[in-house]
Amino acid sequence: MPKYLYQGSYTQEGVKGLLEEGGSKRREAAEQIIKSVGGTLEAYYFAFGDNDFYVIVDMPDNVSTTAASLFVNVSGAVNIKTVVLLTPEEVDEAIKKSVDYRPPGH
């Protein structure tokens, strides 16, 4: 299954919920939504900096990944971005592809 990274930050409303429920409950909630679209949670970490959390998931496809992202974002409690993760082997395959490209101005 393809891997994705969700990185996000809590809104003021989301921080209030986090303070009430705690970190473990947020991980459980993330696992529930991911399972509901056929995925599995690999890792869930809280962090300092621009993002409050990072979540690595295995998902069946882009449609399922987008569905989870949309429903989380529409809640208003969290703002998340989704990053597609590639394995080194996938990069090896990409390097072997023939691409017809002309840089601008050439």
PEUR-V37177 format. One record per backbone hydrogen bond with DSSP energy under -0.5 kcal/mol. NH is the residue of the N-H (numbers start at 1). CO is the residue of the C=O. If there is no record, write none. Layout:
# PEUR-V37177
{{NH:CO} {NH:CO}}
This chain:
# PEUR-V37177
{{2:59} {3:85} {4:57} {5:83} {6:4} {6:55} {7:5} {7:81} {8:53} {9:79} {11:77} {15:11} {16:12} {17:13} {18:14} {19:15} {20:16} {21:17} {22:18} {26:22} {27:23} {28:24} {29:25} {30:26} {31:27} {32:28} {33:29} {34:30} {35:31} {36:32} {37:33} {37:34} {38:35} {39:34} {40:58} {42:40} {42:56} {43:56} {45:54} {47:52} {52:8} {53:8} {54:45} {55:6} {56:43} {57:4} {58:40} {59:2} {59:57} {65:61} {66:62} {67:63} {68:64} {69:65} {70:66} {71:67} {72:68} {73:69} {74:70} {75:71} {75:72} {76:73} {78:72} {79:9} {80:78} {81:7} {83:5} {85:3} {91:87} {92:88} {93:89} {94:90} {95:91} {96:92} {97:93} {97:94} {99:97} {101:99} {106:103}}
